[in-house]
Amino acid sequence: MMKIPFLDLAAQYESLKPEFDSAIQSVCANTSFILGPEVSAFEHDFASFIESKHCVGLASGTDALRLAFEALQISSGDEVIVPANTFVATAIGALEAGATAVPVDIDPDTFLMDYKQLETARSSRTKAICPVHLYGRACDMDQVMDFAKQHNLAVIEDTAQAHGARWHGRRVGTFGAIGCFSFYPGKNLGAFGDAGGIVTDDDHLSQQVRKLRNYGSEIKYHHPERGINSRLDSIQAAVLSIKLKHLERWNQQRWKAAELYRSHLEDLQSDEFVLPDILTPEQHVFHLFVIQVKDRARIEKELMEQGVGTVKHYPIPFHLQDGYKDLGYTEGDFPITEQLASRILSLPIFPGITEEQIAYVSGCLRKSLR
Ligand SMILES: *Cc1c(COP(=O)(O)O)cnc(C)c1O
């Protein structure tokens, strides 16, 4: 029996270990722990990778969302449209800024925000849309931007799962006013701890987020506005700069792995087993490879018994979580998202996953589906 964890970051670490070790030692030796030169260097590198004018490094992706809304002065009484199918942090970002998160259901074929429902979700209080490029798949930014322009809404992109993906040639995260990234260890570009950042072409917004992440201050002990402490630290920045050089290649490996899964399993597709669309390596950077299965509990268990790790992204949508009861939603409000939550299963996918491992996982799944 093989053992294939859902996510294996060890090989990636081992392959670059001397570089990491020396970069971390250098931060320690320079004692440049907070906002050191490593942070500005990474901000510069990441902005240029994303093809955006500015990047501001932050402590997490959740803070990136929160500070994006705050920089745009979206707050109490304002509404932000978010997809119902997302990681809870998308909603936390809007709520922390003081606004309300208004979910829309998703398109069952793409798992992404259903653009046709934006009009239903819109009210006189709507100030922004927050499309999420979930699982690594680029949203249709033509649809999002058209709707936003028509109704004068800001667009804040949640790009936490789609570092490097493109929509019609342009990097996601650069369409709206601000793109929000997480560098949580398991993301396509991940640090050795919590980290995040925003990108924007707008000088003023970049300056605002820069201030807000540092106690609302540009000049030490002068606080023209209230901020928080949410800085990317220098050790994480140094690690991220090293990894960034390999991101494009790692994204290619993810896409190849997805394509291979598909070629192994395509013939089994039915109402009870659905594979994700492969699209192009540009449009989908496969942060996650999410299948839909009818008999999920059994399949999950059988895969585990054969040494295959799986995860559910996400088993309970945020509108049905106890922590979000006050938003006032109940079961049945977003039926596609809810139905999907009971069927989705993420298979192992990470840079460096081998053809042999993919063949083994596919073989186990084939047995279970029979
Ligand atoms: C990971 C993630 C976040 C939050 O990022 P953190 O760095 O964990 O705070 C936000 N949105 C989505 C879609 C994510 O996957």
Ligand as a Chemical Component Dictionary entry (heavy atoms), coordinates in Angstrom:
data_LIG
# 
_chem_comp.id                   LIG 
_chem_comp.type                 NON-POLYMER 
_chem_comp.pdbx_formal_charge   0 
_chem_comp.three_letter_code    LIG 
# 
loop_
_chem_comp_atom.comp_id 
_chem_comp_atom.atom_id 
_chem_comp_atom.alt_atom_id 
_chem_comp_atom.type_symbol 
_chem_comp_atom.charge 
_chem_comp_atom.model_Cartn_x 
_chem_comp_atom.model_Cartn_y 
_chem_comp_atom.model_Cartn_z 
_chem_comp_atom.pdbx_ordinal 
LIG C1 C1 C 0 -6.810  30.962 2.569  1  
LIG C2 C2 C 0 -7.924  31.822 2.136  2  
LIG C3 C3 C 0 -8.180  33.075 2.720  3  
LIG C4 C4 C 0 -7.526  33.541 3.976  4  
LIG O1 O1 O 0 -6.174  33.586 3.998  5  
LIG P1 P1 P 0 -5.367  33.438 5.389  6  
LIG O2 O2 O 0 -3.980  33.765 4.987  7  
LIG O3 O3 O 0 -5.536  32.043 5.848  8  
LIG O4 O4 O 0 -5.940  34.428 6.346  9  
LIG C5 C5 C 0 -9.169  33.864 2.157  10 
LIG N1 N1 N 0 -9.904  33.437 1.120  11 
LIG C6 C6 C 0 -9.714  32.238 0.559  12 
LIG C7 C7 C 0 -10.562 31.837 -0.607 13 
LIG C8 C8 C 0 -8.741  31.373 1.053  14 
LIG O5 O5 O 0 -8.575  30.173 0.493  15 
# 
loop_
_chem_comp_bond.comp_id 
_chem_comp_bond.atom_id_1 
_chem_comp_bond.atom_id_2 
_chem_comp_bond.value_order 
_chem_comp_bond.pdbx_ordinal 
LIG C1 C2 SING 1  
LIG C2 C3 SING 2  
LIG C2 C8 DOUB 3  
LIG C3 C4 SING 4  
LIG C3 C5 DOUB 5  
LIG C4 O1 SING 6  
LIG O1 P1 SING 7  
LIG P1 O2 DOUB 8  
LIG P1 O3 SING 9  
LIG P1 O4 SING 10 
LIG C5 N1 SING 11 
LIG N1 C6 DOUB 12 
LIG C6 C7 SING 13 
LIG C6 C8 SING 14 
LIG C8 O5 SING 15 
# 
